[in-house]
Amino acid sequence: CDPAVRVMGLRAVRAVIYLQPDNPRVRQADRDVELDRFLRNEPPSESVANPPSQAFLDLQSQVASLGGVQAVLYSLDSTVPGFQHDTDAVLAALRLGVTLLEGGNRAIQDMFATLLSQSASQGFFSLLRTLLDESV
């Protein structure tokens, strides 16, 4: 899809993790704080709690199992037909991936590991190498 649409979608999914719209225990004032953290690219408050709340871990797992992990990896797969190396899309995908992994959610780590251990993940590692080479 168009890189601008991809960026918006990845950011929207990431915002859901921060704002927890379906959690009635999260007050509007807390959502305002989380929106600010989201915009400043700081980790969600719930992820830095020791330990993270179960509601936060459950939301991460729900987003991941509904395609969040696949969206991250697909957006970073240079072998996808029509792939465009768009800096904003790559950054949005990396940020969503980090947000999904915040707090050390083992179930999501396992999802990433399972998908990245397949031979079809070569495009992800190719792009990752390119990103590392460009950053040096």
N, C-alpha and C positions, 0 to 999 in steps of 0.2 A: 504494500500500500504506500501511498504518498508519505514521505518522511515526516511531514508536519502532522499528519493524522496519527502516525505511529507515536510520535513524541507526546501528543495530547493524550492518547490512550494509556501509555505507560505512566504518565504523570497522574492521570485520574485514578488508576489502580493503586498507585503508591499513596495518593491522598486518602483513599479509603482506609488504608492501614493506620494512618495517622489520626484521622478524624472519627473512626469507628461509628459511622452513622446509625447503625442498628443497635448500638449499646445504650440502653436507657439510663445506665448509671453514669454516663459521661455527660457532664454539664456543658452548657454553651460556653462558659468561661474557659473550661478546659479545652474545648475544641478550638477556641481562639488562640490559646497558647500553642496547641499542636499545629495549627495552620502556620503560625509564625515559625515554628521549628521546621516545618516542611519547606517553607519558602527560603529559610536560611540553610537548608540541607544539613540540619542537625538530626541526630537519631530521635525517634519517637520517645517521649518521656517513659512510656510503659516498657520500652526495651532496655532502658538503663536501670530500672528498678531491680533490686537484687532479692529474690529472683523476679523475672518478668511475670506479670499477672497471667493467670491461666486464660482469661478472656482474650488478652493480646495474642498469646501463642495460638489459641484456637482460631482467631481471625487470620493470622498469618497462614496457618495450615489450610484454612478454607480458601483463601485467595490463591495459594500455591496449587492446591488440588483442582481448582477451577480453571487452571491454565496460566497462572502467574509465572511459574518456573519456565514453562514452554515459551511464553511471550518473551521472557528475558533471553533465553537461548536462541530463539528464532531471530530476534532483533540483532543478535551478535553473531549470526552465522553467515560468513562470507560466501558460502556455497549455494545459498538460496537464490534461485533464478531472479534476476532483476535487482539483486542486492545493491544498495547504494550506501557507500561509506559516508553517512551523514553524522557529523560530530554530535549534534544535538540528540539524535536518536540513540546513538551509542551511549552517550552520557545518561540519558533517561533510562535506558535498559540497565546500565550498571548500577544506577541509584536504586531502581526497583529491586534488583538482585540483592543489594546490600540491605535494603529495608526488610526484605523477606527473611534474611539471615540474621538480622539484629536479635540479640538476646540469646543466641546460640540454639535456635530451634532445631533439634536433632532430626525430626521428621523431614524438614525441608532440606537440611544438609543431605540426607539420604536421597531425596528426590533429585537434587542436583547431581549427586554422585552417580546415581543410576543412569541418568540421561547422558552425562559427560563420559561415562565409561564405554559407551557404544562407539563403534567406528564412524558412525554418521556425525559425530561431534567434531570432526576434523576442522570444519569451517569456523567453529567457535575458537579453537586453539590457534588457527591461522590468524584470525582477526586479533586475538589477544597478543600474539607475538608482534603483529604490526603495530598495535597500540604501544606496546612496551618499547619497540625500536624507535617509534616516533617521539616518545617521551624523553629519550636519552639525549 
